[in-house]
């Protein structure tokens, strides 16, 4: 029978090597391991990207007896070469999937297994340009799979050798089980057994065929979060009545559709998909996660009440998909075909897609295969379109039970032909954060829905950054927890009220590493998460979603990290899924309120120090505020390494400054002329950066000022200072002197009358 041996302990590791020779700084590490656990999210866009060597000695006498020995690598980012005793056996491109190598013929009595892992930049393996860190390493488990010569297949794209396709028919289900067997001999039999969640046998068949159809009577459906019921299919290869290999797969019986008017429909009932996106990494750990980390992430996602997760932007750990199955979450799974189309990368998109679908076919939670993310940021050409058609056809050939989708970026025109390729479309919109205004989100989707009434439209990303900064007057771009809460309140009301939107995914559930970022006063991270990167703090916006999505009774008093306040009357926000909230200040009730939108607002006199208690039934939450004469500067963002901060800028009344939005500046002739000069300066800096190789270094995004109205609409909401600071993600920087000169130029331009009174 099959034996699986974990090979996580005692690997020799050398950083920055060429070939299979260890360096003088070799150390012993245990897996999972990444060499970017610290520098991958500390800022500077300088995390190590190169080749590193992992070596482990295998002694045959210590291994289970078997005919064949396969090494199974669950994740090596992003390319890897495997050697045994110096002989190369395999090269693999793609850092997020499982792959296996047959070691049998190369193993001696004592052999060195050497794996060279490389996350260096190149033009053929995705991802290469994206707003997240590409952590290098053997960052998931490694196993040795010991099998007989006759065994369930281990060579096809890391797949499990068993493919389960349930089809619901009335009260019953037909379950097709297809087995892939290597070395099958005449007389060998295949036994397939289906068991229910309690372990009871519900159907069984035995014969020589590698494909069988079994019936489950009175089938118990997989119903999402309310009832994520799973069956198990087990297959055995029998020779002379004895099992020589066996595999298992959990599966769920369900059916679904996506209607352009009614949204997502599960088992015949409307089932709104409202949820989050997830990146896998953690502070100080990178992507080298343990099971407890995956479990904590699921617990937090379940707590917020999400019904769906977009697992961005790559294949996640098999254990996490298992947890999604068991918790009833509806999953969008995708490959890292992202940001920049690489003509030399087509074969890699195909191989990564084959691995994603083949390895994850049996997961009940997966409903959608994502073809790409923001790949059309610079517009689509014929090579990009052909790549998408190939992927779309490939997925439908491999899996006839699920739908394909893409995540398009705001700047992508509604008429772009690549939107017509997948079954479903979603958009990444940041109106209200990356320019624009929060009120633009709902109407934009209405426009799409009116223009293309037969194409289901979803929201694949939306969000804004917030750290431990605070204000009583939240404004776009201030990185305060208060603005993030306001933003999500507005987006919840706009998006959740539009039934036709087939899914919404907050960007992001957690902070994640993006080493090129220099925003918000803490470089190296994307801070759009509802929860911090170490999972220690749930922001107020987390509870705004919990109020709408969770059935768990709760009350949350917002702003508990914002104590010192200068205003005489302060606005207090409470989130709850209960019908009524009462607020107490220093033990005295100031009133009860109801709120159909679950957002309860109170006005509280700010005098001395006040203890505030929010009460909903028997539930309470407590905080305090304190009256101060001057703003506590601990609450005010001061960018680390910033050339200028907003409060350092001269902004005379009635005149423009770097603190004004680009859209306001361009509303008058003088502002438009200034912008033309600014655009020329920016173009020169970007071209100089490309000559210096910054295009390869950029871990953020690329900007084409000619890409059309969508981009300008977004940019119009940026202040000039914020726009110049964000250019740092593209290795474009402005000196203090340059910024002060620009500010002086802007100070000469009078604001139009309508702006002077703002």
Residue, then its C-alpha position, 0 to 999 in steps of 0.5 A: x500500500x501507498x506510504x507517504x513520508x513527510x520530508x520537512x525536517x533537516x534541509x541544508x540551505x544556502x542563499x544566493x548560489x549557482x548550481x548545486x554547491x553550498x555556500x559558506x553560510x549554509x544553515x539547517x532549516x525545516x520546511x515550510x521555509x522562505x528566504x523572504x520572511x523578513x525582507x519580503x515586507x519591510x519596504x524598499x523593493x529590495x527583497x532578495x530574488x535569486x537562486x537558493x539551494x536546499x539539500x537533504x540526504x535520503x537513506x533507502x534503509x530508512x524508507x518504507x519498502x516500495x517499487x517507486x519513490x516520488x518526491x512531492x513538492x507542494x510549493x517552490x517559488x517560483x522555478x525549481x530544478x531537482x537533482x539527485x546526486x548531481x543528476x538533474x531530473x526535473x525543471x518546474x516553472x510555477x511557484x504555487x502548485x504541487x509537482x512530483x518527480x519519480x526518484x526511483x531509478x536515481x536513488x542509491x543506498x544513500x543519496x543527496x536530493x538537491x533542489x535549486x529554487x529561484x525567484x529571479x525576475x524573467x519574462x516567461x514565468x508568472x507573476x513578474x509584475x504585481x502588487x505583492x511580494x514573490x516570496x522565494x523558497x520551499x514554502x509548503x510541505x515536501x513528501x515522499x510518496x512510496x508506491x507499488x509499480x501499479x498505482x494511482x497516477x502521480x505524473x499528471x500535473x500533480x493531480x490526485x489520480x481520482x476525479x469525482x463529478x457529481x450530478x444532482x438529478x432530482x432527489x438523487x445524485x449520480x457520481x462519476x468517479x474516474x481513476x487514473x492508473x499507472x501499470x495496471x495488469x490484467x486481472x487487477x480490479x478497481x473498487x470504489x466506495x462512497x461514504x457519507x459524512x458519518x462514514x456510512x457506505x452509500x454506494x460501492x462498485x468493483x470491476x476492471x474499469x477505471x471509470x464508474x458511475x454510482x448513485x446516491x439516493x436522497x442525496x444530502x446537498x452541499x448548501x454553502x455555509x448553512x450546511x457544507x455536507x461532504x461525501x468521500x470517494x475512496x478507490x482501491x486497486x485490488x490484486x488477488x483481493x488485496x489492496x495495493x494502492x488507495x486514494x480518497x477525495x472529499x466531494x460535495x453534491x450541488x448545482x448552481x447558476x449565475x443569472x445576470x439579474x438574480x446573481x448567484x443561485x445555489x441549488x435553486x435558491x438565490x445565495x448572495x456571494x458577499x465576501x473577501x479576497x485572501x493573500x496567504x502571507x503573514x508578518x515575519x512568516x511570509x508564505x511559509x504557513x503552518x496549518x494553524x495559520x490557515x485555520x485562523x484565517x478561516x475562522x476570521x473569514x467565517x466570523x466576518x460572515x463572508x460567503x465567498x473568497x477570491x483566492x488571489x492571485x495564485x493557487x493556495x495550499x490544498x489544506x486551505x481549499x479543504x477548509x473552504x470545502x468543510x466550511x461552505x465557502x464559495x471559492x474563486x480560484x485563479x492563476x497568477x496571470x497578472x498585470x503584464x502580458x508576457x508573450x513568452x509566458x503563454x506556455x506557463x499560463x497553460x501549465x499553471x492552469x492545468x495544474x490548478x484545475x487538475x489538482x483542485x477539481x474535486x473541491x466542492x467549494x470551487x465554483x469559478x476558475x479565474x483566467x487573469x487579473x488586471x492583465x489589460x491595464x495597458x489595453x489588449x492586443x491579439x496575443x493577449x486575446x489568443x492567450x485568454x481564448x486558449x485558457x478559456x477553452x482549456x478550462x472548459x475542456x478539463x472541467x465542464x461543471x464550473x465557470x470561467x471569469x476574469x478580474x478587469x481593471x477600471x481602465x479597461x473599456x467596456x467594449x474591450x473584446x477580452x471581456x467577451x471571452x469568459x463566462x463571467x466578468x468582474x471588475x477591480x474598482x477603487x473609486x473613493x480611494x485611487x481617485x474618483x469618489x465612493x458614489x461612483x461605484x454603484x452607478x458604474x455597475x448600473x451602466x455596465x448592467x444596462x449596456x450588457x444586460x446578459x453578462x453577469x457582472x461582479x466586483x472582484x476588488x474594492x477597498x482602501x488602506x488604513x493604519x493606526x491613524x485617526x481623524x474626526x474629519x476623514x478624507x480620501x487618502x488620509x490612511x485613517x481607520x475612520x476613512x476606511x470605515x466610511x468607505x466600506x459603509x458606503x460601498x456596502x450600501x451601494x453594492x449589497x443592494x444591487x442583486x444583479x452583482x453576482x459576487x463582491x470581494x473586498x480587497x483584502x481580508x488581511x494586510x499582505x506583503x508588497x515590498x515595493x509599497x511606500x504608503x501609509x507610514x509603514x512601507x512594504x505592505x498593502x494595508x487595505x486589509x480588514x485585519x492586520x498582517x499579523x492577524x492581531x487587530x480587526x479594524x472597525x470596517x471588519x465589524x461593518x461587514x460582520x453587521x451585514x453578513x453574520x448571524x452571530x449577535x454582536x455589538x461593536x463600538x468604533x473608534x476605540x483606538x482614537x481617544x484624544x479628540x479636539x472637537x466639542x461634539x464627537x460622532x460615535x459609530x456603532x456596528x451591530x446586527x441587532x435591531x436596536x442600540x443604546x449608548x451610555x456616556x459615563x453611565x448615563x443613557x443618551x438614547x436608543x437608535x434603530x438602523x436598518x443599515x446596521x450603522x448606528x450614529x450618535x452625537x456625544x458631548x466631548x467633555x473631560x474623559x468619557x467612558x462610552x458603552x454601546x449596548x444591544x440587548x445583553x451585548x455590550x462594548x466599551x471605549x472612551x474619549x478624552x477632550x484635548x486642546x490640540x490634535x494628538x500627533x500620534x494619530x497623524x500620518x507622517x510618512x517614513x522617509x517621506x520628502x514632504x508631508x501634507x502639513x508641511x506644505x504652504x497652502x494659501x487661501x484661494x490658491x492651489x497646492x500639492x494638497x489639492x486633487x488633480x481633478x480640481x486643479x484641472x478644472x481651470x485653464x491655469x491648472x490644465x497648463x500646469x498639468x501638461x508641464x507636470x506630465x512631461x516631467x513625469x514622462x521623462x522620469x518614467x523613461x529614465x527609470x525604464x532605461x535604468x531597468x526599473x520596469x523589471x524591478x517594479x513590484x507595483x503597477x505601470x501607468x500609461x497616461x494615454x490609456x484613456x478616460x478611465x485612468x484620468x477619472x481615477x487620477x482626478x481624485x488624487x492629491x498631487x502629493x499623494x500621486x507623486x508619493x505613489x510613483x515611488x512604487x514605479x521607482x519614480x521619485x521627486x526631491x524635496x526641492x522639486x516638490x516645493x517648486x511644483x507647490x510654488x507654481x500651484x500657489x500662483x494659480x487661483x482656484x475657481x470660485x466654486x472651489x474657494x468655498x469648499 
